[in-house]
Amino acid sequence: MTKNKIKITLAKGRPMLHWVGKKPLDYVKGFPAQLVEVFDSTNTRKIFEAPTYERLKDDWQNLLFHGDNKDVLATLLELGFRGKIDLIYIDPPFKSGADYVRRVELRGLKNLGQIEEDEAPLLQQTMYFDIWNNDAYLQFMYERLMLLKELLTNTGSISIHLDWHVGHYVKLLMDEVFGQENFRNEIARQTVFSHSDPKQFGRNHDIILFYSKTSESIWNVQYQPYDDSYIKSAFRNIEPGTGRRRYQLVSLSGAGSGPPKFFCGKLRYPPPGRHWAGTMGKSIEELEKEGRIVISRNDVPRVKYYLDELPGKVCQSIWTDVFDPQSQSKEKLYFATQKPEALLKRIILASSNPNGLILDGFLGSGTTAAVAQKLGRRWIGVDINKGAIQTTSKRLQKIISNQLERGERDYPVFAIYKVNNYDLQLLRTEAIELAIQHIGIQRMRTDAFFDGYLGKNLVKIIDFNHPLTLLDLQLIQDELKKRPNEDRDVTIVSLGKELAVDPWIDEWNKKHPVNKIRLIELKTDKKYGNFLIHKSAEAKIEVERIDKRKTLVEIQNFISPTIVERLNIDSKLFKVKIPDFRSMIDTVLIDNNYDGKTFHIVYSDVPERKDDLVKGSYEIEVAKSKVKVAVKIIDMLGEEVISVFEV
């Protein structure tokens, strides 16, 4: 795919927020989207190497992208999705200063992996660090909001989930990008019943900013259940002979000449074309025949409204009934910042119609995609975190499998693409967290550049997916120039280094009596060098054809050295015994005709509950001719192992 410049519309709204380094996007470049996996339990064997909108519009498959959302959004524009998205929901970083982790429990081990809400888990993955300086955060959001606007239809809308940290800043960004006239709501969602804050009112809500692309946006009224106190006060009448059927009486109000009056004991009905409010779409004659008209003492007619016929109260901008999933909930995935399905259901139903196209650019645990799938919408999900992609894929596999069992066949296929060759062997956030624990670094929450302290030294951890380079050193030098009063030395932590690094550091230290640089190279350091000696997971699998159309796949053993090592590091126990190797396996996926390039998931073993183990033995249908059967095992930390067998 050629990298063409894609024009981005200039943001012209008011007011405009300014920050250091503000730069609007004029053009972006799309990147190749590499197809890596397809969930295809209906065995359609569809392949869309380049998922253009033109190819997909009449034969849709849902899309899951692994990559930086800025790159993916640019790629979607290049693939023809400009003006095609009906609803965008995003739950971006809040600039909270916190680390967000995914809690990991081994399967079937109630006492080993069980996590209490207020305890540190034996296994956890840091999914991302929500630590920013203000200017960097604003530029990050500004660029992505501009791209998201390009993707929306003219009847589309966007809902952004935020909280008190940056909600007010992003509101101004939205006014600039989408226009103040397209602001629809600031929704306050209660998150907990109460919260103890020692020096201010307890913070127990977050917000959702709701904007439309134009004044003509999709809108479907949503309702909330009546609360008990309202039912008791408003529906206090009981219909005789029906047991407990409750109703309320509502006075008729009219248009023009006032409500109908009674003359000689009979209603004078409105003339043709006259409509009266409060008649539920029925004529007064129909209501009278149904016995729903009640006459008050002053001869004013009222209509009976039965509780069991009403959808509830119309949703307002304060939501007190959609709390985050609790630990005992089946919905709970122990994924950082997971949002409840009920919340996304309300947003999706309100702002899209059946078969509409929904986009989430910060997908996380996949709630948006899960709810869109259940509601018969098409969806696109994007996340930079491989763990998020795996969690979402697993979640959607279960949902679609259940839908197929019920005979529901709306959009049963989804494909996973990798954009800009984004493939981290080791999750950067997790690597940093492990290095901090391993070396004994004290984390720093307030510094957007340095990661912490080691003794009195500032610490900078270099991305472990590349060696320490002269460019990295230049960035550290530039940062120190911004801090003329900084007199601490700097410790750099890296997995490797370029040859030119040592001479550069030697020369730097000769010229600088303060801010001296020390390097901890984890591959060779005598004290810390045993860190990240990565051993891949290993599986022992037997695959044999049992008849012309069936093959038996048996997983006989599996070991994840990473899990074993992590348990020994994090647990107080010196050694941990794992009685069943399946405890370390999260998911088993099988392709019954692997082409060596794209993994088609035609069978998936995703246990329903956290304590359930994978089956480990599977009878799979195959073609009569010789085929390759691929078995992908994903462990509880997200590491993947693929084994291929010819049968």
C-alpha positions, 0 to 999 in steps of 0.5 A: 500500500502506498503512503498517500497524504490524507487531508485533514479538515482544519478545526475552526470552532471557538473557544480555542485552547492553547498549549506549548507545542500545539499543532493541528493536523494538516495531513496524515499518512496511512499504514499497511494493515496486516491481517494476522487472525480471523475468528471464523467459526462458521468457516466462511474462509473469507479473506480481506487482506486490505479491509477497505470500506468498499469491499466490506460494505456488502459483506461485512466482517468486524474489525479489530486493530492492534496499533497506535490509534493515531496510525489506525485512524489514519489507515481507516481514512485511507481505507475509505472509512471517511464519513462512514462511522455512526457512533464513536465512544472512547474512554481515553486516559484521564491523566490521573497519574496512576498505573492501570493493571490487569489482574491475572488469576491462574485457572482452577486454583482458588487459593493461589490466584484468587485476588481480593479487591484491596490486595496486590495480586500474585500475577498482574500486568501493568497495561498503561501508565496514565502519567502525562504533562499537560501539553503532551496530553492535550496534543495527544487528544487534539490529534485524535479528535481531529481524526475521529471527526473525519470518520463520523457520518453527518448524522453521527455522534461521539461520546468521550468518557472522562473525569475531573482530571481533564474533563474541562480541558477536553471540553474546550478541545471538543468545542474547537474540533466539533464546534460549540453548537454541536455540544449535546450533553455533559452526562454525570455518571455516579461511579460509587455510592460514596467516597471519602475524601478528607479535604473536599466533597467525595468524588463519586462520579465521572463524566461523558461529553456527548457531541454530534457531527452536525445538528442532524444526529441520530437520536433514540430516547432512552428510559430508566426503570422507575425507582421504588419510591416513585412507583409507590407515590405515582402508581398508588392506584390498584386496578380492581380484580387484577391483583396488584396491577398499578396505575396512575391517573394523568389529566388530558391536556390539549392543543389550542382550545383546551382539554375536552369537556363533559356535557350531559355526562358525555365527552365532547370529542375534539374535531378531526385533526385535533390531537390531545396530549397524554392519550398514548397515541389513541383517540379518546373514543378508543380510551373510553371504550377500553375503560381507561377514562376516569372522570374527576369530581370537577368533570375533568377526564383523566387517563389510566397509565398502567405501570407494566405498559410504560418503558420507564422514565426518560433518561436525563443527564445524571445517571445513577444506575450504571456502576462499574462491574463488581468483583462478584459479577460475571462481567468482571474481567479484572481489566483496568478501567473496564466499563459496564455493558449497561453503560455502553448499551444506553449510549449505543441504543441512543445514538445508533440504529440497527446495523450502524457502525460503532468505533472505539479507539481506546478499546481496553477490555472490549466492552464497546465491541461486546455490546455492539455485537449483542445489539446487532451493530457493526463495530471497529475496535482499536488498541495499542495494547496486545493484552487488550486485543487478546481480551477483546478477541476472547470475549467476542468469541464467547458472545458470537458462539452463544449467538450462533447456538441461538441461531443469531447470525448477524456479523459472526466473523471478525478479523484482527489486523496489525498496523504499522508493524506494531508487535511488542515481544514484551509489553513495555509497561509490564517490562518497566514495572518488572524492572522497577521491582527487580532493581528496586527503583522507587516510582515517581508519579509526578514526572512526565520524563523520568520514571523514578529514583534509585538512591538519589539518582534519577532513573530513565528506563529505555523502551526494551524493544530497542537498544539504547541509542545516541538519540535516547541519550540526546533526549535525556540531554535535552531534558536536563537542559530544561532543568538548570537547577537539577543536580542529581545524577541519572541512571539509565536502564536498558536491555541493550546498547549501541556501540557508540553509547559507551564513548558518548557517556564517558565523554559526557561524564568527563564534562559534567561534574553533576548529572553524571550518567550511569548505565544498567544494561540488563543483558550484561549487568552482573547484579541485575543481568538475570532479568528478562532472560526470556524463555518462550512457553512450550507445549507438547501437543499430539494431533492425529487423524481419527477418520477421513473427516476428523482429527483429534488434538490433545494438549499433553503438557504446557509450561510458561517459564514467565508465569513460573518466574513471576510467581516466584518473584511476586509470591512469598512462597519460594516455589509454587506448585501448579498441579494441572498445567491447564491452570496456566492456559487462558485460551486454545484456538484451532485452525483446521486448514492453516495457510501459514499466514493468517490464523483462522479461528474455526474452534476456540476453547474459552472457558466460561468461568475464571475457575474453569480449565480448558478441555485440552482434548478436541475433535476437529472436522477437517478436509479429506485431503492433507491439511495443516492444523494449527493450534494456538495456546495463549497463556494467562499473561497473554504469551502465544505459542503456535504449533502446526501439524500436517495430517 
